[in-house]
Structure formats: C-alpha cells, structure tokens
Amino acid sequence: MDLQLTDKKALVTGSTAGIGFAVASLLAQEGAAVVVNGRAQQRVEEAVRRIKRETRDAQVTGVAADLGTKEGVDTLTRNLPAIDILVNNLGIYEAKPFSEITDEDWLRFFEINVLSGVRLGAHWGAC
C-alpha cells in the first residue's frame, strides 16, 4: 500500500512500545520521516534502532521528553520545529476501583492524556 507519506514528517507520541511503536514502524515503512517519543532516552534509542533494523532505508529519529509536563512538551517542540503528521498515542490509566482514584490521580491522567495532545496541537496548529 502506498499512503503517499514520502517527504512527510510524522511524530508518534508514546512510541517506544506497543501500539505507538507499531504505528511509528508502519509510518516508516510507508516512507515518512518518523520521530519516536518516550520519556526515557534509552528506550527511545532502542525503538529507533529497532525500526531502522526492521525497515530498510527508514528515516527515523527520536526525542526523549515527558509530554505529561509543559516542560517536556517544550523540550520536544524545541527539538522538532515542524511536522506534517501528529499521532497522539500517549496515554495512561490505573486499574483500580473508581472510588479509589484520587483528585491527584485524575489531575495526572488529565495532564498526560489530554493536555499533552492539546499542547502539541496548539503548537503545530493541529497538523
């Protein structure tokens, strides 16, 4: 399949494992220049190596930044001035009874699951 992504720059948040990694891999296979993101530099570097190993001629780089914070979003956007595609995959949850979720938990979920995407979309004009 040719999704016509050659010469497009794609950022996939939360892409060092799981669904985010799979999306980043597929975008690289389709010819996009992919930016992998995660909180830990080592995991970002490993994801980049893996995609390069699995996809011949892959254009892939990585930026380690905790997008659950404004500072992390600022770090990423300083290192990545422009993108064409934003895949906001970042998200967390905790498997526990509703009544045990504290206000602090809800604020952390909101900051990571919602504000990370809002901040990135606002920065790049919602790609």
Secondary structure as UniProt FT lines:
FT   TURN            6..7
FT   STRAND          9..12
FT   HELIX           18..29
FT   TURN            30..31
FT   STRAND          33..38
FT   HELIX           41..54
FT   TURN            56..57
FT   STRAND          59..64
FT   TURN            67..68
FT   HELIX           70..79
FT   STRAND          85..87
FT   HELIX           98..100
FT   HELIX           103..110
FT   HELIX           111..115
FT   HELIX           116..123
FT   TURN            124..126
//
